């Protein structure tokens, strides 16, 4: 593997600009090589001799010979600048890590104190039960002193493991004491616990009462909650240190490899001399990150050890292995699906089902049952394409969307699931059509009618299956996110919740098909055997509601999020920030964008209601309302999507009407995407104006435009995460900032100031 490819594979995507510009230096080496070849071709003896000189250190700096060409001087100047850049970045990150380690040390000290208090409270009952026995004052005093000594020793051992004291005041105090005092009570008097519970009750309390901190209750449940949050913080910090250590190793390797290539081209001996400069720099000589890694790992194993080796896997997660069976099964399912589609088309054509009135009615009645799966499969295929493109352009989608490292699905796995589902659906459809249209076996028609329902129940059971099969972690992650989205604003919302809800807004037709499922298998059957859902009042009511649900969810999510999350939703903020309403910020800060974002989804909600009403009532009044509301909603959403979600249409950008930083090399793609965004946002015109599209049948038209909306969402997905990724790159933000469980008095004073 070439080193440049290895460097790109190993680098932290959000830190890409902070790495040594190996590609740029390699390009300068090519210029040097071309210059050397030209000189040798001209037969210049001077050119042959000058490359035999060596470059040595002089007063700690590299001595550059006077006869060196301009290309070589440019090479060393750039290399010096790159060394200064990576050295400065590494030093800044190490300082941040040391500060974070000090904060974690305080948190750990408070946790140890809390453990002691919970243990003492748990043993009070036993002591009370033994109160009938006389205990001498001397013995009680010795027991208290023993407990206090145990706490001192545990804090002292932890302090040695995680970080050494840096303040001068710590030299004068007893090293066995905690930072805030010598007993658990002294430590806990100076801290409070953040109310980070994710239950609906806690969310309402924080929303209405502003209750973000609470006193220690010293219960086992509270201790377990604190331990879990602090454990996650330690694990995240450990991963950050590992990537920082990897950053140091890859940059040092890059300097070594590029100097080796320089020696090979110019025949100058420079590598040993220059690497002394690199080794004497901060990035080459500092071992603080390695020390912190060892201390944090030991702390996790000792203080959060579950006894099953789980913690070792947490701090050192294994990489996902490439499985060739995935490609084989994907290809098999894909080919099988194509064959099934051809078989269905042949049955419809050979038996002329579209020309028979009874067959046409039947096809219209079962079409929504199977189109429901079609929309889902199409969305999964586009999602697989999104993941493939994100990986190609090194967009860290797993971090942005909050997937647990090592559990995110790649494009091959999503494609496998989509193709497998397509085989099941197409097989069920083919069997149902064959039996329904074959007069010899129509006695089985009653059972065949239940095939779509059985397929739906089977898929639901697979999604809820507790066994570790068919990507259980991803299934449960999706279910939890869907549940939080549906319960908005009672739960705090993350980037994945927003992202999933946006996908649902493009699946309104699938949601309506699901409502049709309920009607088809309940009250929708008449005495003649035909389905009467379209004339059912109950169905019409649910037809209204179902299309508006995704926009209603999305609107409530907007009300429950801090405005800065629109700039970078990948960071997990503190509880105080997460629960500030956009509407309140609109009133307090007079920033219209918070209210405008809520308006975009509320306008879409109204437009869906008016469009649905017009399609059912067919009256001019509803047509006017549908046109006005849909036009306003489309313009508002186009403006928000392109300007805010994609970050384009920047007037002062060096790329005309785009943004300064672009991942795609061809700018034309961005202009095409904006044009498609406008066009596909106005597909609702066909619903309201009823364009004459004779070759297509009614439900086919609906499905076509529903598929175009899913395609538009796929385009939106790529550019939305590209913009998010570039925002993270600009801030070098590659790790989540998890809220810590304890708040000290110093923290509260700092916030008030």
N, C-alpha and C positions, 0 to 999 in steps of 0.2 A: 504493500500500500504506500502510495506517495505521501510524503509528510504533509503537504498542503491539505490533502483530503483528510488525513488523520487529524490535523489541527482543527478543521472545520467540524469534524464529527465529535471531537472532545470538548470544544469550547462551549461556554455558557452563551446561548444565543443573545441574551440581553447585554452581555459584556463584549460583544463582537468588536466594537469600536475601540475597546481598551486593550485588545491583544496586539502583539507585535505585527506590523503590516508585512507579513511574510511574502504575500503576493507582490506587493510593491517593490520590496527589496529584490525579489527574484526577477522582476521585470528589469530593474537596473543592471542586474548581473547579465541579462541577455544583451543589453546595450554594450556592456563592457566586452562581452565575448565577440559581438559583431565587430567592434572596434579593433580587437586583437586580430581577428581573421583578416580584416582589411589591411592592417599594417603588415601582417605576415605575407599576404598576397602581393603587396608592393615590394617585398624583399627588403624591408627596412631592418637593418641589424640592430638599430637602437631600440626598436620595439621589442625585439626578442630578448635583449639584455635586461630591459627595465622590469620585466616580469619575474626576474630571478632574485630581485631584492627582497629582503625581509622587512617587516614592520615591527618595531619594538616599542616598549614602554619607555617614556622619558618623564621623570618626576610624577609618576602615577598617571600620566596621560599617554595616549597613543601618538607616536611620532610619525607624521605623514611625510614621506620623501617629496622633494620639490618636483621631481620628474613625473610624479603620478598624474594621470590624465584627469580631466574634469569629471568624467563619468564615475571614476573611482572615488574622487573626492565627494561627489554627490551621494554615492553609496554610503560612505562612512558618516557623512553628516546626517543622512536619514536614519542610519542605524543608531547613532548617538541620540537622536530625538526620540526614536522608538524606545530605547532603553530608559530614557528619562520618563517617558509617558507611562510605561508599564510599572516602573519603580514607584512613581507617584501614586498611581491607582492602587497598587498593591498595599502601599503603606497606609493609604486612607482607609482601605477596607479592613486592614488589620487593626487599626485604631478603633474603628466601629465595632469590630468583633470583640475587642478587649472591653469596650464599654458595655456591650451586650452581655458579656460573660460576668461582669461585675453586677449587673442588674439581676441576672439569673442567680448569682450567689446570694443576693438579698432574698430573692424569692424562695430559694432552697432553705435558707435559714428560717424563714417564716413557716415553711412547710414542716420542717423538723420540729419546730415549736408547737405547731398545730397537732402533729402526731402525738407528741408528749401529752398535750392537754386532753386530747380525745382518749388516750390510753388511761390517763388519771381519772377521767370522768367515768370510764367504763369499769374501773376497779373500785369506784366509790361504793357501789352497791354491795360488792363483796366485803368491803371493810365495814360497811354498816351492819351487814349480817353477822359479822364477827364482833360487833361492839359489846356483846355481853361479856366477852373476855377482856380482862383488864390489861391495857397496854401502857407501859411506863412512859413518861414524858421523854426520857432519854432515848428510848427506842424509836419513838415517833420522830424525834428530831434527827436521829441518824438516818432514818428512811428518807426524810425530805432532802437531807444533804446528799444522800446517795443518788436520788433522782436528779437533783440539780447537777451533780458531777457527771452523770451519764449524758445529760444534754450538752454540757460544755464539751465533753470529749467528742460527741457526734458532730457538733458544729465545727470544732477544731479540725477533725478529719476531713469534713467536707470542704472547709476553706482551703486546706492544703491541696485538695484534689482539683478544685475548679479554678481558683485564681488566687494569687498572692495579694495581700493588702498593699495598696499603693499610696494611701494617705499617710502623712507624717504623724498624724494624731494616733494612728493605730499602733505606733511603736511604743507608746506610753501605757497602753492598756493591756490587760491580761490576755494573751493570745488564745486562751481557751474560752473566752467569753464570746457571745454573739455580738453582732455589730451594734444592736440597739440595747443590749442588756445581757444579764447573766442568767436569766431564767426564761422559760417559755412565756410566762405572763408578761414579763417586761418587753419581750419581742412583739407579742400579739397586741399589746396596748398601742403600738405605733402603726399598726396596719389594719386595713379593712379589706373585705373581699368584694371583687367586682361582681355585680349581678349579671352574669353572662348567660344565664339559663335561656334556652331556646324554646321554652314552652309558651303557649298562647297567653297564659295568665301573666307570666313575667313580662311578655311583650306589651300587654295592655298596661301593666303597672308602670313600666318605663315610659310608655307613651303619654299616659295621663298624669302620672305623679312625678315623672323624672327621677324615679328611684333606680339609680345606677350602682350604688354601693350598699353594702349591708354589713351588719355586725357579725362576728364569728358566733356560730351556734354550737360549735364543738361536737357536731353529730358525725356519725360514720358516713352518712350520705354526702355531707358537705366535704369531708375529707376525701372521699372517693372522687368527687367532682373536681376538687382542686388538684389532686394528684394526676388525673387524666389530662387536664389542661396544661399543667406544668410539664408533664411528660412530652406532650406534643411540641411544646416550645423548645425543650431540650433537643428533641429529635430534629426539628427544623433547623435549629442552630448547628447541630452536628452536620447536617447535609450542607449547610452554607460553608462551614469550615472545610469540608471535603472538596467542594468545588473551588474554594479559594486556594487550597493546596494544589489542586489540579491545574489551576490557572498559573501558579508559579512554575510548576514542572513543565507545562507545555511551552511557556514563553522562554524558559531557560534552554529547553531543547531546540526551540526555533532559532535562537541565537547561535547555538552550536552547529546546527545543520546549515544555516545560511553562510556561516564563516567557512565551513568545510567546502561548500560549493565555490566560495570565492577563491580559496586556495587552489582548488582543482582547475579553475579557469585561468587565474593569473599567475600561478606558481609562486605566489608570495606567501611566506610563512607568517600568518597573522593570528591564527586561531588561539594559540596558547597565550599570547600577550593580551588579546582582547578579552578572552574569557576570564583573565585575572580581574579585569575591570568589572565584568558582570558578576563574578563571585564576590567582589567586595561591595557591591551595591546592596541595598536593603533587601530586594527580592531574592538575591543570591545568598545572603548571609543570615537572614532572619529565620529562626526556627520556632517562633512563637505560635504559629498556627498548628504545627505538629504537636507542640506541647499541649495546647488547648484541646486538640482532638483526643489525645490520650486521656486527659483529665475528664472531659465531658463523657467519653465512652465509659470510663470507669464509674462515673457518677450515675449514669443511666442504668448500668448493670447492677450496681449496688443498691440504689435507692428506689428503682422502679422495676426490679427484677420480678418476673412472674413465675419463675421456676421452670418454664417450658422452653426457654431459648428464644421466645418471641422478640425480646428486646434487641438481641443481636441482629435478627433479620430486619428490625426496624431501622437501626442505625446503619446497616450495611445491606441494603436491598439488592436482590439479585436482578440482573438484567433479563428481560424477556428473551427467550430463545426463539429463533426462527424455526417454524414448523412447516416442512414441505407439504404435509398433508393438507394444509389450508389451501394452498394453490391447487392441489389436485381436486379437492372437493369443490372448490369454487368453480373450476373449469367444468367439472362434471355437472354440477347443478345448473350452470349457465347454459351449457349445451342441451341439457334435458328441458330447460324452460323454453328454449327456442323451438324444440321439437313439439312441445305441448301447445305452444301458441299456434304453430302451423296446423296441428291436428284440430284445434278449436275452429280456426278459420275455415278449414276444409269441411268440417261438419256443417257449419252455417251456410257455406256456399253450395255444397252438394245437395243438401236437403232443402235449400231455398227457404230458410227459416224467416228471412226478412220479408218474404212475399206472402207469408201466411199470417192472417190476422191473429189467430190464437197464439201462434208461436211468437209473434211480435210483442203481444201483451205480456207473455211470460218472460221474454227477454228483458222487457222494460222493468218488470217487477223484481227480477233477480240481479239486474245490473248494479244497483246501489250496494247490494250485499257483497259483491266481489270488487267493486271499484274502491270500497273502503280499504281493502288490502293493497290495491294498486297504488293509491296515494301514499301509503306508508312505505311500500317497496321503492317507489320512485324517490321519496325523501331520503331513504337509506342509501340508495345508489348515489344521489347527489352529495350526501354526507360523506360517503367514501371518497368521492372525487375531491371534496373540500379537504379532507385529511391528507390525501395524497399531495395536493398543492401546498398545504401548510408545511408539510415535511420537506417538500422540494425547496421551498423558500425559507426554511428554517424558522418558521413561526412556531413559537413554543405554546401550542394550543393546550397541551395538558396542564401547564402552569396557569394559563389565563383562565381556563374553565374549572380549575380546582380539582383535577383528577389526582388520586393518590398515585405517587410514582410507581411505575411498573404495572399498573392495572388498567391504564387507558387502552382502548382498542385502536389498532391502526387500520389503514384503508383495506387491507386484505381481509381482516376479520369482519369488518362491517359489510364488505361485499359478500363474504361467505354467508352471513346471516340473511342478507337481502335475497341472494340467489336461492338459498334453502327455503325461505318463506315463499318465494315465487313458485317453486316446484310444488309445494303443498297446496297453494291456492289454485294453481292452474290444473293440477290433478283433480281436485275437488270439483272445479267448474266443468271439466271435461266429463267426468263421471255423471254429474247431475244432468248435463245436456243430453248425453247419450241415452240415459235411462228415461228421461222425460219425453224425448222425441221418438223413442222406439216403442211402438204399440205392443210388441210382444212381451215386454217386461215392465209395463206401466203399473203392474200391481205393487211394485216396490217404490212407487212415487212418494208415498207418505214418508217413508224412511229417508229417501233422498232429499226431501225438503229440509231435513234437519242437518244436512252436511255442513252448510255454512255456519250454523249455530254451534255445531260440534267443533268445527275448526276454531271459532272464536274462543270457546271455553278452553280448548286445549292450549291456545296461545297465552291466555290469561294464567292458566295453571303453570305454564313454563316460566312466565315472568315472575310468579310468586314462589316458585320452587325453592325451598330452603337448602337443597343439596348443592354441593359445589360442582355444578355442571353448567354448560352453556353460559360462561362468563357471569357467574353469580355476582361478583363485586360490582360489575358494570350495571347489571340489572337492578340491583338494590340501590345503587347510586342514582340511577335514573328515576326509580320509584320515589325515593326520598325527595329528590328535587321537584318532581311533579307534585308531590303532596304539599311541600312548602309553597309552591307556586299557587296551588288551588286555595291554600289557607291564607294567602296574603290579604291584609298586611299584618296578620298575627305573628308571623315569623319574620326574622330578619332575612333579607334577600342577598344572595351572592350572585356572582357573574353567571354561573351555570343556570340559576333560576331565571334570570332575565333572558338568557340565551334560549333556554327551552321554551319559555313563554312566547318569545318571538317566533319560534318554529310553529307553535300552536296557532298563532294568528294566520299562518299560511295554510292551515289544515282545517279551515272551517267546513269545507265540503266533506272531508272525512268525518268530522264530528256530526254533521247532518246525516251522513250514511249510517253512523252508529245509532242515531235516534231512529232511523228507518228500521234498523235491526229490531229495536224494541217493538215498534209498531207491527212489523211483519210477523213476529212470533207471538203477538198478544192479541190486540183487538182489530187487526187489519184485515181479517179474512171474512169474505161475504159468503152467502149461501151458495153462490155459483163457483166458489173456489178462487175468485179473483181478489187481488189485494186492493183494499180501499183506503190506504193510508192518506192519499192526497185529498180526500174529502172528509177526513176525520178532524174535528175541531181540536181535540187533544194534541194530535200530531202537529197541527198548524201552530199551536202555542209553543210546543217544544221546538218547532222549526225556527221560530223567532229567537228563542232563548239560546239555543245551542250555538248559533252563529255568533252571538254576541259575547259568549262566555270568555273566549281567549282575550278579547280586548278589555273586558271588565277586569280580568285577572291582571293584565298588564298595566291597566290604569291604577289599580290599587298598589301594585308594586312600585310604581313611580312615586306614589305618595309616601312610601316607607323607606326611602333611600336618601342618603346624603348626596348633595349635588356633585361633589368631587369624584364620586364613583363613576360618573359618566366620562370623566377624563381617564381614569384608570380603575376599572372594576376588579382588577386582579388582586388588589391589596385588601387584606382583611383589616378593617379599621376597628377602633375601640367601640365599645357599646354606646358611648355618648354620641359618637359621630354617626353610627349606623341608624339611629332612631330619631334623627332630626327630619321632620317632614319637609318635602320640597315646597309645599304650599306655605308653610310658616316662613321658610327662607325667602320665598317670593315676597311676602309681606314685610319682612324685616330688612332684607338686603336690597330689595327693589331690582332683583335680577330676573328678567323676564324669561330666561331660557328654562328655568325650573317649571314655571307654569306652562310654557309652550310645549314642553315634552309631555306633560299630562294632557294638554289639549289635543295633541296628535292622536293619542289612543282613544280619548273620549270622542273625538270627531269620527274616527273609524267605527266606533261602537254605534253611533247614531246613523252613520251611512249604511251599515249592515242592516239595521232595523228598517230603515226606509226602503232599501233595495228589496229586502225580503217581503215587506208589505206590498210594494208595487208589483212584484212578481205574482203575488197571490190575489190581489184586488184588481189590478189592471185599470186603475183610475188615473186620470190626468193629474189630479192633486198630488197623489203619491209619486207620480213620475217627476213632477217639479221638485218636490222635496228630496227625492232620491238623487236627482241631478245636482242640486245645489249642495247638499250635504256631502255627496261623494266627491264632487269637484274640490270643495274646501279641504276635505280629508286627504285627498290624493296630493294636493299641492303642499299641505303642511307636512305630510310624511316624506315626500320627495325632498323637501328642504332639509328636514331633520336627518334623513338617511345620508344624503350626500355631504352635507356640511358638517354635521356633528359625529355621526357614526363612522363615516368614512374619512372625515378630516379633509375633504377635497373642497374645491371652489375657494381656495385661499388667494385673495386678490394680490397679495404682496409676495407670493411664492415665486421662486426662480423657475419653477415649472408652471407654465401658463395654465391658470385655473385648476391647478392640482395642489400639491403640497411639496415642501422642500425635500422630504425624504420619501423615496419610493423603492419598493422591493422589486417590482417588475421592471425589466429592462426596456420594454416597449411602452411608451407613454400612450400610444393609441388605445391600448387595452382599457385604460382608465376612462377615456372619452367614450368608448363604446359602451362600457359598463354604465356610465351616467345616462346615456341615451336609452339603453335598455331599461334602466330603472324608471325613466319617465314613461316609456311606452307601456311597460308591463304594469305600471301603477294605474293605467287607464283602461285596463281590459274590462272593467265594470261597465264601460259604455255599451258593450254588446248586450248586457243584461237589461239596461234601461231603454236603449234605443232600438233593440231587437233588429240588428242588421240581418239582411237576407243572406243566409249561408246554406243554400239548397243541398250541397253534397253531404252535409252533416245533419244527423238527427238531433233532437232536443237534448237528450242526456249526454250524447257524445260532445255536443258543444259545451255543456257545463263541465264535463270532465276535462276537455281540452284546455279551457281557461283556468280550471283549478290546477292542472299540471303546469301551466305557464307561471302561475303564482308560486308554486313550489320551486320552479327553476329560478325565478327572481329571488326567492329566499336563499337559494344556494349561492347566487352571485353576491348577495348581501353578506352572507356568512364569511366569505373569503376576505372581502375588503374591510369588514368590521373588525375581524381579528388581526388583520394586517395593521390597521391603524392602532389597535390596542397594543400590539407587539412593539410598534415603533415608539409609542409613548413610554413603554417600559424600557426600551433600549435607551431613549433619551435620558431617562433617570437612572440607568443601570440597575433597574429594579428586577431582580431575578428570584426573589424569595418572598414568601408571605410574612407579614408582620403580625404574628398571632397575639391577641390580647392576653396579658399575664393575669393570673388569678388575684394577686395581692396588690393593693394600692397603699403605698407608704405615705406618711405625713409629708415628706419632702416632695413626693409626686403631686400631691394635692396643692401644696403651696406653689409649686412651679406652674400648675395649670391656672391657678387663680391669678398669678402674675401675668 
